[in-house]
């Protein structure tokens, strides 16, 4: 199995992958450089794959890298988090998938119309399943919450992954519209059942600054 190493240098993070006659898959455009006897292959998806990519805004092509050597992926101010799947199925936040073992099946799952539109997660989300490792690109440190027939309410889209067994929906934070307005919450994302949720409630300082600068630029444009 490929060896993944999450590295940090000059305030940015990146992933190095050591291959020994193995194959990995990565997000389109993620490759920085390859060292050794490694071949990249990119196959066109089905018509359904094109449609889902257009709806989700995620990459159409996810190339594979096969051989022996070192594969280094693009640096970013975002963090990386390693998942070790043992046959389970997980639903990922948009843009969270970065790379994985070739043994991991990467597909898409449709959300209910209301949940997709109102939650900010989109109509389709990436699904990973199988046995092997998956690397997520996340805005900050990850907190894991295990639910045992329980309900988790999240104000925002910082749930970067969840067990596919969990029920996901969007609802008002209070029973009345007036209560939602005065409470300052409005709509919340709800995860219910038994399974695991990976949260990123606090972004790292670089992502937080980027978000602040983006919000300031937007306010000046619309003001």
N, C-alpha and C positions, 0 to 999 in steps of 0.2 A: 504494500500500500504506500502511496506517495507520502512524503514527509513535508508537512506545512510548517513554516516558521513565520510568525508575525513579528516584524521588525519595526524599529523606530529610529529615525535619524533626522537631524536638523528640524525637529518639530513636526515631522510628518510620519505617517505610518505606511507600511507596504508589506506584501506577502511574498516570501520566497518558497518555491516548491522544488524539492529534490525528487527527481524521477529515476527509477531503476527499471527500465523496460516496462513502463506503466503509462496509463492514460488519465488525463484530468480534463475537466471542462471549465471554461472561464467565461465571464461576461464579455460581450463584444467590446473590443478596444481596450481591454484590461492589460494586455501584454506590454511589458516594458522592454525586456530583452530575453533571449534564450541563449544558453551556453551548453554546447554538447550536441549530441545526435538526436535532435528533437524535431518532429514534423508536425506542422499545424494543418488542420483540416476543418473546413467550414462548410456544412451542408445547408442547402436552402430548406426552410420549414414547409409544412403543408399549407394549403390555403387557409385552414383554420388557424394555423400559427401566425400567418400574416395578419389576420383579422384581430386576433387577441393582442398581438404586439401593438397594432394601431390603437386599440382601445386602452390598453394599459400604459402606453408610452414607453414600454421597456424594449430592450433590444430584440430584433428579429433573429439574429444569428448569435449562437453561442459556440464558438470554435472549440475543438478538442486539440490537445497537445499530447503526442505519443513519442516515447523514446527513453533515452537515458541522458541525464544532464540536469541543469538548473534552469528553472523558469522563474523570472522575476516580474511581478505585476506592478501596475502603476501606483505611485505614491499618492496619498490624499490626507487631508486634515481629519478625515473621519477615522473612527476606530474599526478594528476587525475583531470578530468573535468566532470561535470554532465550535461547531456542533458535531457530535459523534452519533450518527443515527444507527440504531440497531433494529431496523425493520419498520420503524414508525413513519408516519406521514405528517408533515408540518406545512402550515400555510405561512408564507413570508410576506412582510410588508413590501410595497413597491420599491424597487431599487436596492433591496437588502441583499439579494443574491450576488455573490462575487465569484466564487469558484467552488468546485467539488470534485470528488472522485467520479470516474466514468460510471461506476456502479450505481450512482445515484440517479434516479429518474427525475428529470426536471420538466414540469408541465405547468398548466394554469388551471385555476378553479374559478368558476363564476360565483360572485356574491349575489344575494337577493338585490333587486333593483333599489329599494330604499336604503339598504345597508351600504351598497356600493356608492351611491350618490351622496348620501348625507354623512357618511363616516370619514370621507376623504381617502379611503383605501382603494377606490375605483371599482369598476365592474368585474375585473378579473385580478386575481392575485397569483403569484408564483407558488407552486406546490413542489416540495421535494419529498422523496420517499425512497426507502431502500436501506442498504447497509453500507456505511462509509462516512466520510467526512465532508462537511459543508462549511465554507467560510462566508460569514455575513459581513457586509459593510454597514456599520451602525454609527449613529451620531455621538455616542458616548459609552460609558460603562454600562454593562448589562446586569439587570437584576432578574432572577428566576423566581417565579411564583408557581407553586403546585396547587392545583385546585382538586378537592375531593368532594364532588357534588356540591360545589360552591359557586358564588357569583362574584366576578371581578368587574368593577366599573372604572373605566379609564376616561379621563377628560383630555382628549387629544389622540394623536396617531402615533404615539411612541411605543406601541406594542409591535416589536419588530418580527416576532414569530409566535405561532401558537399551534398547539396540537389540533389536528384536523377533526378530532372527536368532539371538540368544544363547540357549543352553539354560539354563533356570533350575530349580534343585532345592534341596532341603534335605537335609543329611546331618549325621551326627555329626562333631564336630571331631576325634575320634580313632577308631581301629578298635574299641576296647573301651569298654564302658559305664563301667568303673572308671577308665579313662584320661580319659574325658570329665568325670567327677566330680572327680577330683584336679586336672585341668587347669583347672577352673573355667569351661569354655567351653560344653559341652553341644552344642546344635545351631547350625549355621552356614548361611548362604545362599551358594549356589555359582552363579557365572555362568561359562559355558564356551563357547568357540567364537571367532568373529571378529566384532567389533562394538565398541560404545562403552558405557561405564558412567559415569553422573554420580553422584558420591558427595558426601555432606555429613557427613564424619566428625566435624567439630567444630562444635557449635551456637554461635550468637553468645551473648554474655554474658546478654542478656535472656531468651532461650529457655532457657539453662542454669539461670538463677535460677528461672524459671517451673517447670521440671521438678523442681528441688530442692524448691521449696515444695510442689508437688503430691505428691511422694514423702513429704515430712515429714507433710503432712496425712493421707495415706493410712495411714501407720504409726501415727499417733495414733488413727485411727478403728478400725483393726483390732487395736491393741495392748491 
